[in-house]
Amino acid sequence: MRVVYLRTAFHQMRRVYAPPGSPQHDKVRRVLAQLADERHPLPGPEDQEALRSPVETIWARRVPETDLVVTYSILPLMVEMRGVHPVW
């Protein structure tokens, strides 16, 4: 089991794009569960590099059956969730 850290910005974006009780909310939760599961490699085979800087890489993963992506960073001891928003 990986530690998944949800940044404040992620919580704020999720309330806008995948509010509690919506179908998008449940699908985002499934993606978070996949990211926490060590049986799934990171980054995943369909994940795309969203941003690269000298100090970090931010990845984007589509949320199935929605028009959303979640963005995340891979850190030594955790996966840091950056945001959730419509596909670019």
Backbone as JSON, one array per atom type, in Angstrom:
{
  "sequence": "MRVVYLRTAFHQMRRVYAPPGSPQHDKVRRVLAQLADERHPLPGPEDQEALRSPVETIWARRVPETDLVVTYSILPLMVEMRGVHPVW",
  "N": [[0.84, -1.18, 0.0], [0.64, 2.13, -0.95], [1.29, 5.42, 0.3], [-0.99, 7.98, -0.17], [-1.03, 11.28, -0.66], [-3.14, 13.96, -0.37], [-3.2, 17.03, -1.64], [-4.14, 20.38, -0.59], [-5.05, 21.92, -2.74], [-5.9, 19.88, -4.45], [-8.13, 18.86, -3.06], [-9.79, 21.14, -3.2], [-10.18, 21.41, -6.0], [-11.41, 18.99, -6.53], [-13.86, 19.29, -5.22], [-15.08, 21.03, -6.99], [-15.0, 19.82, -9.61], [-15.61, 17.13, -9.2], [-17.8, 16.63, -7.26], [-18.92, 15.45, -4.0], [-21.1, 12.65, -4.08], [-21.53, 12.7, -6.78], [-21.27, 11.01, -10.01], [-18.69, 11.33, -11.02], [-17.18, 11.69, -8.74], [-17.05, 9.15, -7.51], [-15.6, 7.77, -9.48], [-13.16, 9.14, -9.49], [-12.32, 8.44, -6.93], [-11.84, 5.71, -7.35], [-9.61, 5.84, -9.04], [-7.78, 6.98, -7.27], [-7.55, 4.87, -5.47], [-6.3, 2.98, -7.13], [-3.84, 4.26, -7.54], [-2.83, 4.09, -4.98], [-2.36, 1.41, -4.72], [0.16, -0.9, -4.68], [0.49, -2.87, -6.57], [0.01, -1.8, -9.01], [1.99, -0.26, -11.42], [3.93, 2.78, -11.22], [4.98, 5.57, -13.08], [1.8, 4.82, -14.63], [1.13, 2.76, -17.58], [-0.44, 4.23, -19.38], [-0.34, 6.77, -18.44], [0.49, 10.23, -18.73], [3.2, 12.48, -19.12], [2.91, 15.48, -17.56], [4.23, 17.77, -16.71], [7.58, 18.74, -16.48], [10.26, 19.52, -14.45], [13.44, 20.71, -13.19], [13.44, 19.59, -10.64], [11.22, 17.93, -10.24], [8.7, 15.7, -11.62], [5.51, 15.88, -12.97], [2.71, 13.89, -13.34], [-0.08, 12.87, -15.4], [-3.2, 11.3, -15.23], [-5.88, 9.83, -16.85], [-9.29, 9.86, -15.84], [-11.32, 7.2, -15.95], [-14.24, 6.99, -18.03], [-14.98, 9.64, -17.76], [-14.46, 13.19, -18.34], [-12.19, 13.96, -17.08], [-8.91, 14.46, -15.6], [-6.44, 13.34, -13.27], [-3.72, 14.78, -11.58], [-0.43, 14.03, -10.53], [2.48, 13.58, -8.41], [5.35, 11.54, -8.05], [6.82, 10.58, -5.19], [9.53, 9.65, -2.92], [8.37, 8.23, -0.69], [5.66, 8.39, -1.06], [2.65, 9.13, -3.01], [1.86, 12.12, -4.36], [-1.0, 13.9, -4.71], [-1.87, 16.28, -7.01], [-3.9, 17.68, -8.47], [-7.25, 17.76, -9.89], [-8.94, 17.94, -12.85], [-10.65, 19.11, -15.87], [-9.85, 17.39, -18.96], [-7.11, 18.52, -20.89]],
  "CA": [[0.0, 0.0, 0.0], [1.36, 3.4, -1.0], [0.65, 6.57, 0.94], [-1.48, 8.96, -1.13], [-1.19, 12.57, 0.01], [-4.03, 14.84, -1.12], [-2.91, 18.45, -1.38], [-5.3, 21.24, -0.42], [-5.54, 22.27, -4.08], [-6.62, 18.72, -4.97], [-9.44, 18.86, -2.4], [-10.58, 22.25, -3.74], [-10.56, 21.1, -7.37], [-12.34, 17.85, -6.51], [-15.19, 19.81, -4.88], [-15.63, 21.7, -8.17], [-15.14, 18.94, -10.78], [-16.12, 15.8, -8.82], [-18.35, 16.83, -5.92], [-19.45, 14.25, -3.34], [-22.39, 12.19, -4.56], [-21.58, 12.69, -8.25], [-20.59, 9.86, -10.61], [-17.26, 11.65, -11.17], [-16.53, 11.51, -7.43], [-16.75, 7.72, -7.34], [-14.57, 7.37, -10.44], [-11.9, 9.7, -8.99], [-11.93, 7.58, -5.79], [-11.27, 4.47, -7.9], [-8.25, 6.15, -9.52], [-6.94, 7.13, -6.07], [-7.28, 3.51, -4.95], [-5.29, 2.37, -8.02], [-2.55, 4.89, -7.27], [-2.36, 3.61, -3.68], [-2.09, -0.02, -4.8], [1.52, -1.16, -5.17], [0.46, -3.81, -7.69], [-0.05, -0.99, -10.24], [3.23, 0.51, -11.53], [3.86, 4.23, -11.38], [3.71, 5.95, -13.69], [1.11, 3.76, -15.36], [1.45, 2.73, -19.01], [-1.2, 5.23, -20.13], [-0.15, 8.09, -17.83], [1.29, 11.14, -19.55], [3.98, 13.48, -18.42], [2.23, 16.77, -17.67], [5.19, 18.85, -16.47], [8.9, 18.29, -15.99], [11.16, 20.59, -14.01], [14.68, 20.09, -12.69], [13.28, 18.94, -9.34], [10.13, 16.96, -10.17], [7.87, 15.42, -12.79], [4.1, 15.73, -12.64], [2.06, 12.97, -14.26], [-1.52, 13.0, -15.55], [-3.9, 10.03, -15.48], [-7.3, 10.01, -17.17], [-10.28, 9.21, -15.0], [-12.18, 6.49, -16.9], [-15.65, 7.32, -18.2], [-15.21, 11.06, -17.48], [-13.58, 14.07, -19.08], [-11.27, 14.47, -16.07], [-7.6, 13.86, -15.32], [-5.81, 13.67, -12.0], [-2.28, 14.98, -11.73], [0.26, 13.55, -9.33], [3.94, 13.46, -8.37], [5.83, 10.34, -7.37], [7.86, 10.91, -4.22], [10.09, 8.42, -2.4], [7.52, 7.48, 0.23], [4.24, 8.64, -1.28], [2.16, 9.72, -4.25], [1.28, 13.41, -3.99], [-2.03, 14.29, -5.65], [-1.77, 17.71, -7.29], [-5.16, 18.28, -8.88], [-8.19, 17.05, -10.74], [-9.55, 18.98, -13.71], [-11.0, 18.58, -17.2], [-8.76, 17.07, -19.87], [-6.66, 19.72, -21.62]],
  "C": [[0.88, 1.24, 0.0], [0.57, 4.46, -0.21], [0.26, 7.54, -0.16], [-1.78, 10.24, -0.35], [-2.02, 13.48, -0.89], [-3.75, 16.29, -0.73], [-4.2, 19.24, -1.23], [-5.89, 21.61, -1.77], [-6.32, 21.11, -4.7], [-8.03, 18.67, -4.37], [-10.35, 19.95, -2.99], [-11.06, 21.94, -5.16], [-11.57, 19.95, -7.4], [-13.75, 18.31, -6.14], [-15.86, 20.47, -6.08], [-15.96, 20.69, -9.27], [-15.68, 17.55, -10.47], [-16.71, 15.87, -7.42], [-18.9, 15.53, -5.32], [-20.86, 13.92, -3.85], [-22.5, 12.13, -6.07], [-20.92, 11.42, -8.79], [-19.09, 10.09, -10.76], [-16.52, 11.41, -9.86], [-16.14, 10.05, -7.21], [-15.63, 7.27, -8.27], [-13.19, 7.93, -10.04], [-11.42, 8.86, -7.8], [-11.31, 6.28, -6.28], [-9.84, 4.7, -8.39], [-7.31, 6.32, -8.33], [-6.6, 5.78, -5.47], [-6.24, 2.8, -5.82], [-3.91, 2.94, -7.72], [-1.98, 4.43, -5.93], [-1.92, 2.15, -3.72], [-0.72, -0.27, -5.44], [1.58, -2.16, -6.32], [0.39, -3.09, -9.04], [1.23, -0.15, -10.32], [2.97, 2.0, -11.68], [5.11, 4.71, -12.1], [3.11, 4.78, -14.46], [1.41, 3.83, -16.85], [0.71, 3.77, -19.83], [-1.07, 6.63, -19.54], [0.75, 8.93, -18.72], [2.04, 12.11, -18.66], [3.32, 14.83, -18.64], [3.18, 17.94, -17.52], [6.49, 18.23, -15.97], [9.7, 19.54, -15.64], [12.43, 19.92, -13.52], [14.5, 19.31, -11.39], [12.16, 17.92, -9.28], [9.46, 16.78, -11.53], [6.44, 15.24, -12.29], [3.45, 14.91, -13.75], [0.57, 13.22, -14.29], [-2.11, 11.63, -15.89], [-5.37, 10.34, -15.74], [-8.16, 9.26, -16.16], [-11.27, 8.53, -15.94], [-13.63, 6.95, -16.85], [-15.99, 8.76, -17.8], [-14.33, 11.87, -18.43], [-12.53, 14.7, -18.16], [-9.92, 13.76, -16.11], [-7.22, 14.21, -13.89], [-4.33, 13.83, -12.27], [-1.62, 14.62, -10.4], [1.77, 13.58, -9.53], [4.29, 12.18, -7.63], [7.0, 10.75, -6.48], [8.39, 9.61, -3.61], [9.15, 7.6, -1.52], [6.03, 7.65, -0.02], [3.95, 9.09, -2.71], [1.45, 10.99, -3.83], [0.29, 13.84, -5.06], [-2.04, 15.8, -5.78], [-3.1, 18.35, -7.64], [-6.04, 17.31, -9.64], [-8.91, 18.13, -11.54], [-9.9, 18.36, -15.06], [-9.74, 18.34, -18.04], [-8.4, 18.33, -20.64], [-7.02, 19.59, -23.07]]
}
